[in-house]
Amino acid sequence: MLRLLAGEAARRFGGRAAVVTGSTVLTFADLDRLSDQVAAGLAHRGTRVGDVVALALPDGPEFVICYVAAAKIDAVTAGIGTERPELLARLDPAIVITAPGVLPPLPGLDVVTLPIVRGGPVRLGSLCRREPPPPPFPPDPARPVVITFTSGRTGPPKGVVFGNKQLEAIRAHGAGTRWGTGDARLVPHPLGRLGFATRLPMFLQTGRTCHVLPEWSPDAAVKVIREHGIGVLNGTPYQLSRILTCGADLPDLALILSAGAPAPPKLIRALRDRYRVPVCNRYICPEAGLGLGTRPDDPPEDAEVCVGRPRDGVDVSIRSADGRVLSDEDEGEVLLRSEAVMSGYVGKNTDHAVFARDGFIRTGDRGYLDHTGRLHLVGRV
């Protein structure tokens, strides 16, 4: 999928910026061309279909190029970034791509260190081969594409596997048949996390320019939003509260999206009062792929008290500890189901406990559905 989308995005959007990090700009045409060359380089080094390509890279154009390149040869990308190198122990990578000073020596592993210089041009070193990548394999919806990791807040991080089927469901949910309708956004999370890793197909189809910070801070985020006239501010409640504390004017802002942990009602009200734009509250767990969210045209107080109603293709069920489906207003565990639910966990992590027999996935969150279908979260199970 990513191979076809990258090529079509290059044809449609060409010189439009796909990824911007500081003064470094990667166009859609460059992304397709350079990922072809890296795909050829990976194949030349022996990377094969189903092999894991671990990206211990800083957020930026090189990360995106290597992700698309791995997908072009049907390898599996695991983006661990630079802050959690210990996650490598949970993988069995065929190759590790990193930057200077990120990892200790790794005897026995094929490690490629890219000559990345912050603020400089894209540099891919010997990983590039100026030749076409290998021909694509026949489509396979079950073939894994990317591994993201849970945050580790409630236990050791788990590697969550998404395949072509899940990425296609997320793409269709977010973009449908539309091309070129994406507005520029600041990416608030590391590129290896769910929010970017599983939504790159949608970004390619819509021609979205992704502004990526090497390291998130409220001042850096505000600077990018102001300089580029970005109309949507998205982030976790923590990030949004930090930006609110800055007190910066954001004259082009039209919408605020809070995702991650549930946002306190006080924060939602403060953001709405400060910026005079709709504030939406979104909810997802890494294993679910897709989740819920309030909408800009919902009553303003909805975002203060709930995380929205199920969207098309997403089912919500509230269940007791013994698996019984509960009625509206009854509290229980929140379960989600869609075509985007993960394939499973990496390695020795057992996934039988997280899946219900009917395809719902247990989130570990506790909540209830009210009589209007809104989901309210009240804590952890």
Secondary structure as GFF3:
##gff-version 3
##sequence-region A 1 381
A	DSSP	alpha_helix	2	13	.	.	.	ID=ss1
A	DSSP	beta_strand	17	21	.	.	.	ID=ss2
A	DSSP	beta_strand	24	27	.	.	.	ID=ss3
A	DSSP	alpha_helix	28	44	.	.	.	ID=ss4
A	DSSP	beta_strand	52	56	.	.	.	ID=ss5
A	DSSP	alpha_helix	61	72	.	.	.	ID=ss6
A	DSSP	beta_strand	76	79	.	.	.	ID=ss7
A	DSSP	three_ten_helix	85	90	.	.	.	ID=ss8
A	DSSP	beta_strand	95	98	.	.	.	ID=ss9
A	DSSP	beta_strand	111	113	.	.	.	ID=ss10
A	DSSP	three_ten_helix	125	127	.	.	.	ID=ss11
A	DSSP	beta_strand	144	149	.	.	.	ID=ss12
A	DSSP	beta_strand	159	163	.	.	.	ID=ss13
A	DSSP	alpha_helix	164	175	.	.	.	ID=ss14
A	DSSP	beta_strand	185	187	.	.	.	ID=ss15
A	DSSP	alpha_helix	194	197	.	.	.	ID=ss16
A	DSSP	alpha_helix	200	206	.	.	.	ID=ss17
A	DSSP	beta_strand	210	212	.	.	.	ID=ss18
A	DSSP	alpha_helix	218	227	.	.	.	ID=ss19
A	DSSP	beta_strand	232	235	.	.	.	ID=ss20
A	DSSP	alpha_helix	237	246	.	.	.	ID=ss21
A	DSSP	beta_strand	255	258	.	.	.	ID=ss22
A	DSSP	alpha_helix	265	275	.	.	.	ID=ss23
A	DSSP	beta_strand	279	283	.	.	.	ID=ss24
A	DSSP	beta_strand	292	293	.	.	.	ID=ss25
A	DSSP	alpha_helix	302	305	.	.	.	ID=ss26
A	DSSP	beta_strand	315	319	.	.	.	ID=ss27
A	DSSP	beta_strand	332	337	.	.	.	ID=ss28
A	DSSP	beta_strand	344	345	.	.	.	ID=ss29
A	DSSP	beta_strand	361	369	.	.	.	ID=ss30
A	DSSP	beta_strand	375	380	.	.	.	ID=ss31
###
